[in-house]
Amino acid sequence: MKITEVKVFPSQESGRLKAYATIVFDNDFIVRDLKVIEGNKGLFVSMPSRRKKDGSFRDIVHPLNSDTRSLIEQAIIAEYENVVKVQTA
């Protein structure tokens, strides 16, 4: 499975949420509403989630292994950094 497209939409709010992202796999499958968040150890990607009745959140989609999670996170953060660089130039 290959990542064929990544789009990043920087957040207009100040705070930990830096951007929303959309990712496409094999030009066949799209995942929207991933979030780029600034954590204590740097940027990370949060998967789309939904609030449960008890107030907790549950991911709607997520990778099943750490290699896939890392691949997704690297692609989205790299695109985020490109978008930010263009906006500040």
C-alpha positions as CSV (number, residue, x, y, z in Angstrom):
1,M,0.0,0.0,0.0
2,K,1.4,3.4,-1.1
3,I,0.6,6.9,0.0
4,T,-0.3,8.6,-3.2
5,E,-1.4,12.0,-1.9
6,V,-1.2,14.1,1.3
7,K,-3.0,17.4,1.8
8,V,-2.5,19.6,4.9
9,F,-4.7,22.4,6.0
10,P,-3.1,24.6,8.7
11,S,-5.3,25.5,11.6
12,Q,-6.2,29.1,12.0
13,E,-6.3,28.8,15.8
14,S,-3.3,29.1,18.1
15,G,-2.7,26.2,20.4
16,R,-1.6,22.6,20.1
17,L,-3.7,21.8,17.0
18,K,-1.5,22.8,14.1
19,A,-3.3,21.4,11.1
20,Y,-5.8,19.0,9.6
21,A,-4.7,16.5,7.0
22,T,-6.2,14.2,4.3
23,I,-4.2,11.2,3.0
24,V,-4.9,9.0,0.0
25,F,-3.7,5.4,-0.4
26,D,-3.1,3.8,-3.9
27,N,-5.3,6.5,-5.5
28,D,-8.2,4.4,-4.1
29,F,-8.8,5.1,-0.4
30,I,-9.0,8.4,1.4
31,V,-8.8,9.2,5.1
32,R,-9.9,12.7,6.2
33,D,-9.7,14.7,9.4
34,L,-6.3,13.5,10.7
35,K,-4.8,16.1,13.0
36,V,-1.3,17.4,13.3
37,I,-0.8,18.2,17.0
38,E,2.2,19.6,18.9
39,G,2.9,17.4,21.8
40,N,5.6,17.7,24.6
41,K,8.0,15.7,22.4
42,G,7.2,17.4,19.1
43,L,4.7,17.0,16.3
44,F,2.5,13.9,16.0
45,V,-0.5,12.8,14.0
46,S,-3.8,12.0,15.6
47,M,-6.2,9.7,13.8
48,P,-9.8,10.7,13.1
49,S,-11.9,9.9,16.2
50,R,-15.5,10.1,17.5
51,R,-16.6,10.9,21.0
52,K,-18.4,8.0,22.7
53,K,-21.4,8.4,25.0
54,D,-19.1,8.2,28.1
55,G,-17.1,11.3,26.8
56,S,-14.0,9.3,25.8
57,F,-12.8,9.2,22.2
58,R,-12.3,6.2,19.9
59,D,-10.4,6.2,16.6
60,I,-12.6,5.7,13.6
61,V,-9.6,4.5,11.5
62,H,-6.1,3.6,12.6
63,P,-3.1,1.6,11.4
64,L,-2.7,-1.9,12.7
65,N,1.1,-1.7,13.2
66,S,3.8,0.8,14.2
67,D,5.5,0.7,10.8
68,T,2.3,1.9,9.0
69,R,1.7,4.5,11.7
70,S,5.2,5.8,11.3
71,L,4.9,5.9,7.5
72,I,1.6,7.9,7.7
73,E,3.0,10.2,10.4
74,Q,6.2,10.9,8.5
75,A,4.4,11.8,5.2
76,I,1.9,14.1,6.9
77,I,4.5,15.9,9.1
78,A,6.8,16.4,6.1
79,E,3.9,17.9,4.1
80,Y,2.9,20.1,7.1
81,E,6.5,21.4,7.3
82,N,6.5,22.2,3.5
83,V,3.2,24.0,3.8
84,V,4.4,26.1,6.8
85,K,7.6,26.9,5.0
86,V,5.7,28.2,2.0
87,Q,3.4,30.3,4.1
88,T,6.3,31.9,6.0
89,A,8.3,32.6,2.9
